[in-house]
Structure formats: structure tokens, C-alpha cells
Amino acid sequence: MAIARFGRQVKRSYQSCGFFVKLSAVIILGLCFVFVWSIFSNFSVTSQRDTFDDIAAPVSASSGKVSDFQIHSNNIEPKKDQESDKKGSKSRLEDKNKKKIDGSLPLKPKKKPENVKAKAKKKSGVENSKLSKEENHENEGSEEHEVIKEMEEDESEDLDNDGNVNDEKEGDVDLINSEDLDQEVVEEDNVGSRNTKKEKRLGPLFDPKAQYSWKLCNTRSKHNYIPCIDHESAMGRLQSYRHHERSCPKSPFECLVSLPRDGYGTPVHWPESKVKILYKNVAHPKLAAFIKTKDWVVESGEYLTFPQNQSVFKGGIQHYLESVEEMVPDIEWGKNIRIVLDIGCKDSSFSASLLEKDVFTLTLGLKDDLVDLAQVALERGFPAVVSPFANRRLPFPSGVFDAIHCGECSISWHSNGGKLILEMNRILRPGGYFILSNKHNSIEAEEALLTLTASICWNIMADKTDEVSDIGVKIYQKPETNDLYRMRRKKVPPLCKENENPDAAWYIPLKACLHTIPEAIEQRGTEWPSEWPRRLHTFPDWMNNRDKLIADTKHWKSIVNNSYLVGMGIDWSTIRNVIDMKAVNGGFAAALSDKNVWVMNVVPTHAPDTLPIIFERGLVGVYHDWCESFGSYPRSYDLLHADHLFSRLKNRCKQPIVIVVEMDRLLRPGGWAIIRDKVEILNPLEGILRSLHWEIRMTFAQDKEGIVCAQKTMWRT
């Protein structure tokens, strides 16, 4: 009886709890499935990121010192002396008014008494600060506004909406004065409202407690890798190394580009580099085959040499240039013609010869230049930039080039609805010249080009075949007024809409329309610039705040002469290629105009558009977004200059570290970087540079501003 009663109780318990037992079993099986799926999913994601050569994610350090950065290079332990040096060193920017210079004379700050007016303005500066409107070219014809207020109460200098220095600031000031260090004030556009909100963003751009693990890029382009231009698909069968359009990797570029296979040698210094360069610095498989077929470049031991007056143009480059002047006497090299764009890089003889005539020629290396001749030009010390040219505008404002040249040209200008010629028309100055030379074009191509140039009212100034070189040369001139546009029978291509911004150039599609030519005296482009070098210091009426532009020029002249050239230990005889990563009005480049250097002025796409001012002064530059990689080869520049670049980009780039990695890619081993910014930014930045094995040559901090001068080494992981 007892056993039967116990059995009935067990049966009732099973019937009442059976549902929960089954439910528990289902849940356990489901969790097992999720666990197994997550393992395989993580493996897939990791494999995908490895194809982009990402560095490991930053890890929190045990202490807050920037000197605690550790470098992990293929699991090789650092040397004991390096390890102890890192642990024992502290950021030189932590203490105010502290400086240390390695191998250079000390910088002595000039103490200046504050005047009453400056103090009064300083107190009311927060309430009455001007907000500058920014134009963003990333969306077609649209404008985007941001608020980034970088004011400090103990600073006494403001910038106007063009980034110019206020009248109260003196022209000749030493670099290390806090008055010299810029502030950035911009405007936030509240949707549907004119009211603007002032906002002060604090906090460092970089995590001061982070650690970084560097590794080399695993790319097909190897030591010549240009991230947003080289095609790095996972499909190995693809033959093309270049994108048809600029396209950046989905994963942030955070790996280090390797050195050439045979190592990297100290570049030949200017001006000797005009006639010879180290072959191994520009080594490329297709370049070796290319050299064997040309007589203007000769392999001579470890060097590539460039025989004088040898050129792709038979008869020599001097004969070619003289024939152009004979065809159109109005073309006076170095006088009315100062800024020239050379489409498609050849042997650089065109740039070299015009340089002797005070003509600044910027070479545009196209995406299909697989021989990498633009890199050869940069190694020789000639200005060059690499950009695809098919469906998007080039990164230049409208109407800035005095002349455009395309020698031995193989571009099909009439294709794609003639948009390529229309882009040349956009960036060419009113009254400017388009010089085209090639051999034996097809009759169909000749007729198509003739029809196209006539439709945009280009006047053909010369059409002649040179007897010596057997090259056909055509010289066109862009009209100076809109009269010819109005007289056209067929309005094809049509005039662009009035709200179409001709200066918008960053990721903007090519347009099949003609921009009207400026006619009002206060508009840019109605007058031809002054002759060089007077052009550098001439400010036309269309430039606002001319007095402030003049003050800005004096400001940078003082900084360069009193500090950069004498106080940082830089051997300027080794400096030729320079990039100003946040140029405003070209003051830094203008201050170096009498030196044997050239400066690429970069105007960030989100900053006030001052690039037309730079071109008007006889200097060159491009638009660029520093959250992406720059259009140039690795090891292109001898010196990088970044004046408040990082504070300007605060909260803009998803991975700010990519800017530092890009600086490492662009700078040659042995090259220099001068960085001015907020101390809260420079403190962790100094640690990042140390993790890259850059040598910190000089630091200085005063109040909340500072400067770092560093030199890149040969170190790779």
C-alpha cells in the first residue's frame, strides 16, 4: 500500500512539472546554438578586419602618463634601454613655461605688456566673439555648419570669419607667445532658426591612457600604398591597382606603410635632385621596364639620372616652350603666367624648365599612371598630387590656374559628354590658356574636340605641328566675359544654375554645364593678378579684410624667421617638399617663398574656403578632408606643418589616430613635423609620436598652448 501510494505521488508530480522540464531543455539547447554561432561569427569578422591591416584597439594603461605607451612589434621585446627611457620620461608639455631643445638653440619668449584695450576686449571676448560660417563640400552644392568653440579666457587673440588675425595683434611676434597661437570659432546652424548656440568643447582629442600596437600594411601596393586610390580588393584576380574614383577603405587606415624592399636611402638634396635621385627610393616593377624604353631617364649605378634638356618632346623642352611663346606672344612665362596645372605626369622636364622662369607648375598624377612617375617627380623635388579624373571634380576651386597643359596627351576629352573639358573650363582662370599637344590624333577625335571647344566658346589661338618634334600643338583661350555664352545659337552645354557653387570640389560629380564668368568688380576673376613676385603681397578688392591679411602675412613672416628657421635645429638645406596641413591664407608658405622649398597648402573641407586667396597670391593648394588619406605617395614630404589642425578636427573624425598614421605615411624618414595646438591635445600626441619612434626634438608650452617639433626615424615594426 505504501509503495502504491508513493508511485501515485510521483506520477502527479511529473504531470505537474513536466512542462517546465521540457522548457528548460529547449532553453539550454538554444543557448548552445547561440554560443556556437557567435564563435564562427567572430572568426569571420576578425578575418575581414585583418585584410585591412588594422592595429589592435587601444588598451587602457595602468597609469595616466603618456610615457607609458608600449610598442608591440611582432611580439619582439623592446630593448631594455628603450623600455627604461619610456618609463622614466614624462611629457614635456605637462608644466607651463617649460621647454627643452635637443641639438638646437633655446627659444626665448618675448614678454609683452598688455594694453588696456586688449584687456577689455579679452574680458568681453566670450560674449562678443564672432562666429565664422563654414562651407562643407561633401554634399553637392549644400552647406553644413558646425559649432566648435575653442576659446580660452587667458588668450588674447581672435580670428575673423576668414581665419585672419585681428587688427589689435602686432605683426612681428615670437612663435612661443600665447598670442600667436590661433583659436578656431565657427558657427552651428540650428535647423529652422537663425539663433546660434555657443558651445565649448573640452577634453583631449586622444585618450592619454591609451596604448597602440602597430603593424605593417599587408597590401598589394606595398611601399607605394596610397589608401584611397590604390585598389586593394580581397579578390587576387583583379589586375587594376587603382580605383576609377577616389574610394577609401571601409576600415580606418591604421597600419604603417613599409619601406622599399632594398631599403630607403637619404634623398638627394635640392638642387642636385633635379638631375639625379636614388633609384631604390622610387623602385617599382613597371618603372624598371619603362626606363629601358626612354632616353630622358638613365639608370646609372644606384641613381636615376635625367640628362639636361632631354625630354619626351623631341628637340628638347626649351624648344617646346619657346615654340609655345612664338605661337601666342601673350603667354609670358613667369610674368602673367605663374600657376600652371600639368595634366598627367611625364618626365617632369616641363615643370623643371618652367621653374627656372618663376612658374609654379603643379603636376596632376592620374590614377592610371601605373609607372608611378608622380612619385619620381616628388623625389626630384617637383610639386605633384595624385588624383583620379573621371567622374568627379578635381580638388581645386574655380578659376585659379593661369594655364593648363596636357603634353603628349592621350585623354579622350570628348568622352562622357565633354565633362572633362568642362572641368578644365571650371578651374581655368577667365582669359587663361589650355595647351594641348599630341601626335596624330584620329580625325574623329579631332572633329569631336573642335565641336566641343567651340560649344564652350574657347578661342583657338594656335594650331600648329612642330617640324622638329612632329607634335601637334593647340592653344585655346577661355573667354573673359559672358558675351559669347549669350550669343550661342545652341545653349549646349547650358549655363549652370545660379545656386550651383563653382568652388565646391570635394566628392562633387562633374557637371555638364558652364559656370558664368564673374563680371562685377568685387568678384574674384574679373581682373588678372599682378605679375610675380608682386602678386604674393597684392590683395585685390574682392578679398575682405585686406589689413588683416597683411597682418597675417607679417605674423607668419616673424614666426618663420625668428623661430622655425633658427630655433628648432632643422637643417633647411635638406628641406624641399613641405605641406601645410591647415593653411588659412597661405601666410606660412609666403614666409618661405624666398627659400628653396615649395609648399602644398591644404585647406580642410570643413574650414572657411580660403583656397582662392592662396592661388591668387601665386601659391598652390588643394581641398582635403584629413579624416581620409591624402592623394600622394608615401614618403612624399620633408616637413609637415600643422597649426591647430587637431583642435579643429576635434569630434569630427571617427578615429583621430588615422591623422597621425597619415602623417607618418607622408613624411620621409628623417623628415620633420612642426605641430602647434592645445596642450591637452599635444600631451597624448607626444606619446603617440614616441610610440612610432619619432624623436621629439623640441617642446614648449605656455598657458594652454604649446608646440612640438619631432623628427621621423627609419623605424618600422
SVG drawing of the C-alpha trace seen along z (x, -y; Angstrom):
<svg xmlns="http://www.w3.org/2000/svg" viewBox="-2 -101 79 103">
<polyline fill="none" stroke="black" stroke-width="0.4" points="0.0,0.0 2.8,-2.4 4.6,-1.7 1.4,-2.2 0.7,-5.5 4.3,-6.7 4.0,-5.8 0.8,-7.8 2.5,-10.9 5.5,-10.6 3.1,-10.4 1.2,-13.5 4.5,-15.4 5.7,-14.5 2.4,-15.6 2.5,-19.0 6.3,-19.7 6.8,-18.1 6.2,-21.3 8.9,-23.2 11.4,-20.4 10.8,-20.5 11.0,-24.3 14.4,-24.2 15.7,-21.7 14.7,-23.9 16.4,-26.9 19.6,-25.1 19.7,-23.9 19.0,-27.4 21.9,-28.8 24.2,-26.2 23.3,-27.2 23.9,-30.9 27.3,-30.1 28.4,-28.1 27.1,-30.7 28.9,-33.5 32.2,-31.7 32.0,-31.3 30.7,-34.9 33.6,-36.4 36.0,-34.4 34.5,-35.8 34.7,-39.5 38.3,-39.1 39.3,-37.7 37.7,-40.6 39.4,-43.3 42.8,-41.6 42.5,-42.3 42.6,-46.0 45.6,-45.6 44.0,-47.3 46.1,-47.9 44.8,-46.4 42.3,-48.5 43.8,-50.9 44.1,-49.5 43.9,-51.4 47.3,-51.9 48.0,-51.3 48.9,-54.9 48.0,-58.2 51.4,-59.1 51.9,-59.4 55.3,-57.9 53.7,-54.6 52.9,-53.9 54.3,-50.4 55.1,-49.4 54.3,-45.8 56.2,-45.0 55.7,-41.4 55.9,-40.2 59.6,-41.4 60.5,-42.8 61.9,-46.3 65.4,-46.9 65.9,-47.5 67.4,-50.9 64.4,-52.0 62.0,-50.5 63.5,-52.3 63.6,-55.5 59.9,-55.3 59.1,-54.5 61.2,-57.3 60.2,-60.1 57.2,-62.4 55.5,-64.6 57.5,-67.8 54.3,-69.7 52.8,-69.0 54.4,-72.0 53.7,-75.5 56.5,-77.7 58.8,-74.6 61.0,-74.0 63.6,-71.5 65.5,-71.5 67.7,-68.7 70.5,-69.9 69.2,-73.4 69.4,-76.9 66.7,-77.7 63.7,-79.8 63.3,-82.8 59.8,-84.1 59.3,-87.8 57.3,-89.3 54.9,-92.0 53.0,-94.3 49.2,-94.1 47.4,-97.2 44.2,-98.3 42.2,-97.9 43.4,-94.3 42.4,-93.5 38.9,-95.0 38.4,-93.1 39.7,-89.9 37.1,-90.1 34.2,-90.6 35.6,-88.2 33.4,-85.3 30.2,-87.4 31.1,-89.2 33.1,-86.6 32.5,-86.4 31.2,-83.1 32.5,-82.2 30.4,-80.3 31.9,-77.1 31.2,-75.6 31.2,-71.8 31.8,-70.5 31.0,-66.9 27.3,-67.3 26.7,-68.7 26.1,-72.4 24.9,-72.1 26.3,-73.8 26.8,-72.3 27.5,-74.3 29.3,-73.1 30.0,-74.6 33.5,-74.2 34.3,-76.9 37.9,-76.7 38.3,-79.9 40.3,-80.2 40.0,-83.1 43.7,-83.7 44.2,-84.0 44.0,-87.5 43.7,-86.8 40.7,-86.1 40.4,-85.0 37.8,-86.6 35.5,-84.5 38.2,-84.0 40.7,-82.8 42.6,-86.2 44.3,-87.8 42.6,-90.8 43.9,-94.3 44.9,-94.5 47.5,-91.9 51.0,-93.0 52.7,-91.8 56.2,-90.8 55.6,-88.4 57.7,-85.5 56.3,-82.0 56.2,-81.0 53.9,-83.8 50.4,-82.5 49.1,-85.5 50.5,-83.8 48.5,-80.6 45.2,-80.6 41.7,-80.0 39.0,-78.5 35.5,-79.8 32.8,-78.5 29.0,-78.5 26.4,-75.9 23.3,-76.2 20.1,-75.5 17.6,-73.9 14.8,-76.4 16.3,-79.1 18.8,-81.9 19.9,-81.7 23.3,-80.2 24.5,-78.3 27.9,-78.8 29.5,-75.7 32.8,-75.0 34.1,-71.5 36.6,-70.3 38.6,-67.2 41.6,-65.8 41.3,-64.6 43.3,-61.4 42.9,-59.2 46.0,-60.0 45.8,-56.5 45.7,-54.5 48.3,-52.2 48.7,-51.4 50.1,-48.3 51.5,-49.0 52.0,-46.6 52.8,-46.9 50.2,-47.2 49.6,-44.0 48.8,-45.5 49.5,-44.7 51.0,-48.1 53.4,-47.5 55.7,-50.5 53.9,-52.7 50.4,-52.3 48.0,-55.2 45.0,-54.1 42.1,-56.0 43.5,-55.5 45.1,-52.0 42.6,-49.2 43.1,-46.7 40.3,-44.2 40.4,-40.8 40.0,-39.2 43.5,-38.5 42.5,-38.1 41.8,-41.8 44.6,-43.3 43.8,-47.0 45.7,-48.6 43.9,-51.9 40.3,-53.0 38.4,-54.7 37.4,-57.1 38.6,-58.0 37.4,-55.3 38.8,-54.9 38.9,-51.5 35.9,-50.8 38.1,-50.1 40.2,-53.0 43.7,-53.1 45.8,-52.4 48.8,-50.4 52.3,-51.6 53.5,-51.6 56.7,-49.6 60.0,-50.9 61.1,-49.9 62.4,-46.3 66.0,-47.4 65.7,-49.9 65.4,-53.7 68.4,-56.0 68.8,-59.6 67.2,-61.5 69.5,-63.6 69.1,-67.2 67.9,-70.1 69.0,-71.3 71.1,-68.2 67.9,-66.2 66.8,-67.9 69.3,-65.8 69.6,-62.6 67.7,-60.6 68.2,-57.3 66.7,-54.6 65.7,-52.4 63.6,-55.2 61.2,-55.0 61.6,-51.4 58.6,-49.9 58.4,-46.9 56.8,-48.7 59.2,-51.7 62.2,-49.4 60.6,-48.3 59.6,-51.9 63.2,-53.2 64.6,-50.9 62.4,-52.5 63.2,-56.2 66.2,-58.4 65.3,-61.2 66.0,-59.0 69.0,-56.8 69.9,-54.2 73.4,-55.0 74.5,-52.7 72.3,-53.4 70.9,-56.5 68.3,-57.5 69.8,-60.5 68.0,-63.0 70.1,-64.3 69.8,-68.1 67.3,-69.2 66.3,-65.6 62.5,-65.3 59.6,-63.4 59.4,-66.3 61.8,-65.7 64.1,-68.7 64.1,-69.3 61.8,-71.1 63.3,-74.5 62.5,-74.3 58.9,-73.3 58.4,-76.2 59.8,-78.7 57.5,-77.5 54.5,-78.0 55.6,-81.6 56.1,-82.1 52.6,-80.8 50.9,-83.0 53.1,-86.1 50.6,-87.0 51.9,-84.0 54.8,-85.3 56.2,-82.6 56.9,-83.8 55.1,-87.2 51.4,-86.9 51.6,-83.1 52.6,-82.0 50.3,-79.0 50.2,-76.1 48.5,-72.7 50.2,-69.9 47.8,-67.1 49.4,-63.6 52.9,-63.2 55.6,-62.6 59.3,-63.3 58.9,-66.5 61.1,-68.4 58.1,-70.7 58.0,-71.6 61.8,-71.8 62.2,-74.2 59.3,-76.5 60.6,-76.6 63.6,-78.5 61.2,-81.0 59.4,-81.5 56.5,-79.5 54.9,-77.2 53.8,-74.0 51.6,-71.5 51.7,-68.1 48.5,-66.0 49.4,-62.3 46.4,-60.4 45.1,-57.2 46.1,-55.2 49.8,-56.2 50.9,-52.7 54.6,-53.7 54.4,-56.0 56.1,-58.9 54.4,-61.3 56.5,-59.7 59.6,-60.3 58.6,-64.0 58.2,-64.3 61.5,-62.6 63.1,-65.1 61.5,-68.0 58.8,-69.0 55.2,-69.7 52.8,-66.8 49.5,-65.4 47.7,-62.2 44.0,-62.1 41.6,-60.1 40.0,-62.1 36.9,-60.6 33.5,-61.5 34.3,-63.9 35.7,-67.4 39.4,-67.9 40.1,-69.3 40.6,-72.9 38.4,-76.0 37.2,-77.6 39.2,-79.9 42.6,-79.6 45.0,-78.3 46.6,-80.7 47.3,-77.9 46.6,-74.2 48.9,-71.9 48.5,-68.4 51.6,-67.2 51.7,-64.0 48.0,-63.9 46.1,-60.7 42.9,-61.8 39.6,-61.4 38.4,-64.9 35.2,-64.5 34.1,-61.4 31.5,-61.4 29.6,-64.3 32.7,-66.5 32.6,-66.8 36.4,-66.6 36.8,-69.7 34.1,-71.4 36.1,-70.7 39.2,-72.3 37.0,-75.2 35.8,-75.4 39.3,-75.6 40.9,-77.7 41.1,-81.5 39.0,-83.7 41.3,-84.5 43.5,-81.6 45.2,-79.2 44.7,-75.5 47.8,-74.0 47.2,-70.6 49.9,-68.6 49.8,-65.1 50.8,-63.1 48.5,-62.2 45.1,-62.2 42.3,-60.4 40.1,-62.5 37.0,-61.6 38.7,-62.7 39.9,-66.0 36.4,-66.8 34.8,-66.0 37.2,-68.2 36.8,-71.0 33.0,-70.9 33.3,-70.7 35.7,-73.6 33.5,-75.8 30.4,-75.0 32.1,-76.4 33.4,-79.4 37.1,-78.7 39.1,-80.7 41.7,-78.7 44.8,-80.8 47.2,-78.4 47.0,-75.1 50.4,-74.0 52.6,-70.9 56.1,-71.5 58.6,-70.4 61.3,-69.3 59.2,-67.3 56.4,-66.3 54.0,-67.2 50.7,-68.9 50.2,-71.8 46.8,-73.5 46.4,-76.5 43.0,-77.6 41.9,-80.6 38.9,-80.8 36.6,-83.8 36.9,-86.7 33.2,-87.7 29.8,-86.1 29.0,-87.8 30.0,-84.8 27.9,-82.5 24.8,-84.7 25.4,-84.7 25.4,-81.0 22.7,-79.6 22.6,-76.3 22.7,-76.5 24.6,-73.3 26.1,-72.8 23.7,-75.0 24.7,-77.6 24.8,-76.2 22.1,-77.2 22.7,-80.3 22.8,-78.3 25.5,-75.9 28.7,-76.6 31.6,-76.5 34.1,-76.2 32.5,-73.0 35.0,-70.3 35.2,-67.6 33.3,-64.5 31.3,-66.6 30.3,-65.0 31.4,-66.6 28.7,-68.9 27.7,-69.2 27.2,-72.9 29.1,-76.2 29.6,-78.4 29.2,-82.1 32.2,-84.3 32.4,-86.9 31.7,-90.4 31.3,-92.6 34.5,-94.4 34.0,-92.9 34.0,-89.4 37.1,-87.2 38.2,-86.6 37.4,-89.9 41.0,-91.1 44.2,-89.2 46.6,-89.0 49.7,-91.1 52.9,-89.8 55.1,-87.7 56.5,-88.4 54.4,-91.4 51.4,-89.1 52.4,-87.5 51.7,-90.6 48.9,-92.1 45.4,-91.8 42.6,-92.7 39.4,-94.4 37.4,-91.1 39.4,-90.0 37.7,-91.0 39.7,-92.5 42.9,-93.3 44.5,-94.9 44.1,-91.6 45.6,-89.6 48.6,-91.9 48.9,-91.5 48.6,-87.7 51.5,-87.8 53.7,-89.7 52.7,-87.4 53.9,-84.3 57.0,-86.0 58.0,-86.8 57.3,-83.2 59.3,-81.6 62.3,-83.9 62.6,-84.1 61.7,-80.5 61.3,-78.0 64.5,-78.8 66.8,-79.3 65.3,-77.8 64.4,-74.2 67.5,-72.5 66.2,-71.9 68.7,-71.8 66.7,-73.6 69.2,-72.7 67.6,-69.2 64.0,-70.5 62.4,-70.8 58.8,-69.4 56.6,-71.0 53.0,-70.5 50.9,-73.0 48.1,-70.7 45.8,-73.6 46.7,-76.5 44.5,-79.6 45.6,-82.4 49.0,-81.0 50.9,-83.1 53.3,-80.2 54.0,-79.4 54.5,-83.1 57.1,-83.4 59.1,-80.6 58.8,-82.0 62.4,-83.1 63.7,-79.7 64.4,-76.7 61.2,-75.0 57.7,-74.6 54.6,-74.3 51.4,-72.3 48.7,-74.4 45.8,-72.2 42.5,-73.8 40.3,-71.4 37.0,-70.8 35.1,-71.8 37.1,-75.1 36.4,-78.5 37.2,-78.4 40.4,-80.5 42.0,-78.4 41.1,-81.0 43.1,-83.6 46.1,-81.2 46.0,-80.7 45.5,-84.5 48.8,-85.1 50.7,-82.8 50.7,-79.8 49.1,-76.4 47.0,-74.1 44.1,-71.6 41.0,-70.8 41.2,-67.8 39.4,-66.1 42.1,-64.9 39.8,-62.1 40.8,-60.4 44.2,-59.7 45.9,-62.4 46.4,-61.9 50.2,-61.4 52.7,-58.7 54.4,-57.5 57.5,-59.5 56.5,-62.5 57.4,-65.4 60.4,-66.6 58.4,-68.7 54.8,-68.7 53.3,-71.8 50.1,-71.5 48.9,-74.7 45.9,-73.9 44.8,-71.1 43.9,-68.6 41.8,-71.0 40.0,-72.0 39.2,-68.3 38.0,-67.6 34.9,-65.4 35.0,-65.2 37.0,-62.0 35.8,-58.7 39.3,-57.6 41.6,-60.6 44.6,-58.4 44.4,-58.0 45.6,-61.5 48.8,-60.7 49.2,-57.5 48.8,-59.5 51.4,-62.0 53.8,-59.0 52.9,-57.8 53.5,-61.2 56.7,-62.1 60.1,-60.9 62.4,-59.1 64.5,-61.9 61.7,-64.4 60.3,-66.9 56.9,-67.8 56.0,-71.1 52.8,-70.9 51.1,-73.7 48.0,-73.1 46.3,-72.9 48.4,-71.3 45.6,-68.9 46.0,-67.6 49.8,-67.7 50.3,-65.8 48.9,-62.5 50.0,-63.2 53.6,-63.4 53.2,-59.9 51.8,-58.6 54.7,-60.0 57.1,-58.3 55.2,-55.0 56.0,-55.5 59.7,-56.0 59.7,-59.6 62.3,-61.7 60.9,-64.6 63.4,-67.4 61.7,-70.3 58.6,-71.1 57.3,-74.2 54.2,-75.1 52.8,-78.4 49.4,-78.8 47.2,-76.3 49.0,-76.4 52.1,-74.5 54.3,-73.3 56.0,-70.1 58.9,-69.6 59.6,-66.0 61.7,-64.0 60.7,-60.7 63.1,-57.8 63.6,-54.8 61.8,-52.6 59.2,-50.1 57.7,-47.2"/>
</svg>
